[in-house]
Amino acid sequence: MSAWLPIVTSTVVAATPLIYAALGETVVEKSGVLNLGIEGMMLTGAVAGFAATLASGSAVLGFIAAAAAGMALALVFAVLTLSLQTNQVATGLALTLFGVGLSAFVGHDFAGTPLPGVKALEIPVLENIPVLGALLFHYDPLVYLSLVLYTGVSRFLYKSRAGLKMRAIGESPAVAHAIGHSVLRMR
């Protein structure tokens, strides 16, 4: 096996959570909202997922808890910026600082604790191809799901009527409002 292969595969695995966050942030940005709190949401989700996995022994429950914690902070951001009309930059930075502090406080006790991992998806014929097998077909299901979601988000934003409406609202909220689209509801 080549020396570069483990580096590439570990990079793909490490980038997967960033892909999920970037997909969500892309949708938010296209609607015209500036969310600088994404890092705090990710950290809060990470520590919630870690704690849930440790408590339950189930990685699936950990992923659900991580998503729920991230969505809870996203809801706080949405209420503050869209309903209460607070400054998006200040609110996002405050949520980032909150997430960093909360994850450091809660996660301090979990430092160094091992967790059960997610097993790689075994694709019998394809994973035995000499270099391509290990490079493309030896990841856990979350890596493949991120690629499917990437395709879905791209198709939504650029091939659907709702995606076109969202991008129009993000580019020019005043014009979108003038032709009858609810900017606040879409955001």
JOSULJO-V204489 format. One record per run of one state. SS is the DSSP state (a for helix, b for strand, c for the rest). FROM is the first residue (numbers start at 1). TO is the last residue. Records with the same first field share a line. If there is no record, write none. Layout:
SS=FROM-TO, FROM-TO
This chain:
c=1-2, 31-37, 57-58, 84-87, 111-119, 121-125, 129-131, 137-139, 160-160, 172-172, 179-182, 187-187
a=3-30, 38-56, 59-83, 88-110, 126-128, 132-136, 141-159, 161-171, 173-178, 183-186
b=120-120, 140-140
